[in-house]
Amino acid sequence: MSSEQHVIMDETAIRRALTRIAHEILEKNKGIEDCVLVGIRTRGVFLAQRIAERMNDIEGTPIPWGEIDVTSYRDDRDSKGAAAGAGEGAKQSLAHLDIHDKKVILFDDVLYTGRTIRAAMDALMDCGRPRMIQLAVLADRGHRELPIRPDYIGKNVPTSKQEEITVSLSEIDGKDEVTISHREER
């Protein structure tokens, strides 16, 4: 159970963070040539789409983007029976997107332990061999269990392990906000 929630990013803050990230990606990669955006389901997909729209507005050229499902690659789920067809879901979700020898910018909503990102990198490698993988997150809350560091961060949010970060996006939640709440101990 969660106690009261505090909004740490409202709609305006999210919009500004995504616009800043779009500019940072363009600057670091010297434009969009050979870049591909990939969002991790579910909310990472909408973040990648929003960034693609901003980059198109800035550069005047559309950037390819897609989504990836990492469920079968996760190490915190029961893997019995999943190993045989582990890469099929990822390959199907990225079938229209050529990532071979591209700079892939991977998007997720919250970076915590790093395990989702590790799963996403495994899934990407099953779909092709990117030249480089960069990571963009809306919120980085720390507590990494793996040596993974984002290249682009919307907001650093130092948290305790008893706190929870929740990202709400209008496409699925009806509003844009990031909240922090403290989980009550029983």
Secondary structure, DSSP 8 states (H G I E B T S, - for coil): -EEEEEEEE-HHHHHHHHHHHHHHHHHHHTSSTTEEEEEETTHHHHHHHHHHHHHHHHHSS---EEEE--GGG-SSS--TTTSTTHHHHHHHHTTT---TTSEEEEEEEEESSSHHHHHHHHHHHHH---SEEEEEEEEE----SSS---SEEEEE----TTEEEEEE-HHHHSS-EEEEEEE---
